[in-house]
Amino acid sequence: MKRFSNSSVEGTHVKNFEGIFPIVNTPFRDDGSIDFESQRRLVRFLIDCGAHGLALFGNASEGYTLSNHERAELMKLIIREVDGRIPIIVSTGHTGTDVAVALSREAEDAGASGVMVLPPYFFRTDAEGIFEYYQAISNAISIPIQIQDAPLMTQVVMGSPLLARMGREIEHVTYAKIEAPPTAPKVSEVLSLAKGSLTLFGGLNGHFLIEELARGARGTMPGSDLTDVFVRIWNLYHNENKRKARDEFNRYLPLIRFELQPGLGVSVMKHNLKAGGVIASTRVRHPTRSIDAASRGELEELRQDLDLLVLRWQ
């Protein structure tokens, strides 16, 4: 029988993950190689922003462009830089179950606090096959598993009953990241069916943060550049100033929306991070796209009247 409470995560001094867990962008030099010094600065920036945790190798990390060796190097560097101050969730999903198991073990061995796992998406299986995949990962590790429900990216539909069943029956499946629009109704559905076995996060760059929180979500995973904004909104909301939280969210919504453009959001984030000197280059790796000159002008206009720590952090 599954245990419904999450065990403490060694070194992080937390029992439950909640709050703003930015997806850590991966800085590259102009030649496309990894810029490790910019990566360290970015981690320090995110901690200064008040991030409650970090998430590695998600879509905004361009994890799909990294080699296994690069992933291992970055994971060790970031875990060392964080030094147990906040939890770190590592994305370990793969198209093959055995590889997803191995990546999850590697993340736990490196000191990750939890893993975020996409379902198999190349050879798509049925509900029982998805259940077997997450069960195999759970059998191999002892840290929490967060299911990443992202059908816009994977074309894999996981219904609320399946997510809730995995939360109830698979020991280490204790979180789910809901990115299947409309996200807010699905948050309600999954929580109702899961009977306390799952803690839910949102994604999609925090696009529906306020609605998800109102339905019972306990956090979100945006890109790196607006972390201070999302932390401020989170704090307002949980200090019972929900009207001001919504006002603050609405103020930044045009920029949040701009960053949700398919294929361009990562480039937008990197332009914001470079504008404040957090990273040295806006380079992305193909097939990630770079924004054009017109988009850069639009971005500068959007930033003009906004108070962004990313533009003044040094």
Secondary structure, 3 states (H helix, E strand, C coil): CCCCCCCCECCCCECCCCEECCECCCCECCCCCECHHHHHHHHHHHHHCCCCCEEECCHHHCHHHCCHHHHHHHHHHHHHHHCCCCCEEEECCCCCHHHHHHHHHHHHHHCCCEEEECCCCCCCCCHHHHHHHHHHHHHHCCCCEEEEECHHHHCCCCCHHHHHHHHHHCCCEEEEEECCCCHHHHHHHHHHHHCCCCEEEECHHHCCHHHHHHHCCCEECCCCCCHHHHHHHHHHHHCCCHHHHHHHHHHHHHHHHHCCCCCCHHHHHHHHHHHCCCCCCCCCCCCCCCCCHHHHHHHHHHHCCCCCHHHCCC
